[in-house]
Amino acid sequence: MIFEHLVLGFTFGISMSFISWIVGMALNAILMKTKYYEKLSNLSFIKSQRLNRKIGIQYFKWIVKNTFFRFFNQKLKLQNRNTDLNEIRKEMTLSEISHLIGFTFVAFIAIYKGVTTGILFAFAMMIPNVLLNFYPSLLQQENKRRINSILNKKSAMTS
């Protein structure tokens, strides 16, 4: 019974996480038209590089770069030195916020399933949600910080 709840919750969590990507993109398209979007585009949950290393963001980055996930968002690639970093940052923000919306969507469903089905089912649901929504958002935040650093250096050089 316990193993069954874990397996069912995990597979349901994977399914819901993929569905949440569509929900995140749709709600993000609406959210972009509000005055709050600028505040959301500067989120930073984890500012510490050390903490990012401790939670394994570098391993997650490797997985994204070296598996089929690299084909998902082709707009986030740096083609060459002439790539517009502001445009890349904008695409990262879109991705980051869409994943956060998706994470929240699945978290609410997990809470509901925790009440109706069981806490173990909900916990198992949250594992793929963290891996498929929360970690991508954290990775985008780290990448945006790196881009911000480069943009700040460029603007300091031109001033």
N, C-alpha and C positions, 0 to 999 in steps of 0.2 A: 504494500500500500504506500509506504513512504517513497520507495524507489519509483513507483508509478507516478506519484505526485511530482517528484523531481523531474522526471523525463517529460511528462505532459506540460508542466509549467515551463520548462526550458524551451521545448519546441513551440509552445504557444507564444512565449516571449520573443523567440526569433521571428515568428510570423508577424506579431504585433509591431516589432521594431521595424521591419520592412514596410509595413503599412504606415507606420508613424512618419516615415520619411516623406510620404505623399502628403499626409496631414500637415507636417511641419512646413513643407514648401508652400502649400495653399494658405495656411494661416500667416506665414511670413510675408507672402505677397500682399496680404491685406495690411499687416502690421507696418510694412515699409511706407505706407501712405500716412502714417501718424507722426505726430511731433515727438513721440517717445522713442522712435527708432534710433535716433542719434545717440541717446543715452545707452541703448542696448548694444550699439555697435562698439562701445568701449568697455564692455564687460571684461573682467579679469578675475576669475575665481582663485587661481593659484598664481601668485606673482613670483614665487620662489623657484628658481631653476633646480635647486636641490630637492625640493618636494616633488617637482615634476619627475625627476629621476627616480625618487623613491617609489612613486606609484607606477612607474614603468612606461611613461610616455614615449621614451626613446624606443622601446620594444614595439609599442603600438605603431610608431612612425615607420619602423622597419617593416612591419606587417603590411601597412598601407602601401608603402613604396614597392614591395617585392611580391605582392600577391595580386589576385584579380581585382582587389579594391582600387588599384591604381588607375583602372579604366573608368571609375565611376564619375569623377568630376574633372574633366579634362581642362576646364577653365582655370584650374589652380596650378597649372604648370608654368614654370619659368622657362621660356623658350630660349632666351639669350639675354645678354646684358641690356638690350634695348626694351625689354618688356616693361610695360607701364605698371609699376608697383602699386600705384593707387587703385588701378583696376583690379589687380590681384587681391589687394586688401579688401576691396568691396565684395568680391566673390567669396573670399574667406568669411566675411561677416555674414553674407547670405547663408552659407553653409553652416556656420556656427550657430546662428539663431534658429535655423530650421531644425538642426539636431537638438537644440535645447527644447524647442517646442515639442518635438517628437519624444524626447525623454520624459517631459512632463505628461504628455498624453498617455504613454505607456505606464508611467508611475501611478496615475489615477486609476487606470484599468487594473493594475496590480493591487492597489488598495481595495478596490471593489472585489476582486477575485480572492484576496486575503480574507475578506469578511464572508464571502459566499462559498468559497471552495476550501480555503485553508491557507494558513500563513506560509507553509512550505511551498505550496504552489506559487504564491505571490513572490516569495524569495527567489525561486527558480526562474520566474519571469524576469526579475530585475537583473539577473546576470547578463543575458544577451542585451538587455536595454542599456546597461552601463557600457558594455563593449561596443555596441553599434550606434549609440547616441551620445552618451556622456563623454567617453574618451575622444571621439572625433571632435566634439566641441572644444574640449581642453587642448587638443592638438592644434586646432585653428587659432585658439587664443595664443598659444605659444608662437605659432608662425606669424601671427599679426604683430606680436611684440618684436620679433626679429625684423619684420618689414618696417615697423615704426622706427626702430633704431637706425636702419639704413636711410629712411626718408629724413629723419632728423639730422643725420650726418650730412646728407646732400643739401638740405636747406641751410645748414650752418656754413657749408662751403660756398654757397652762392650768395650769402649775406655779406 
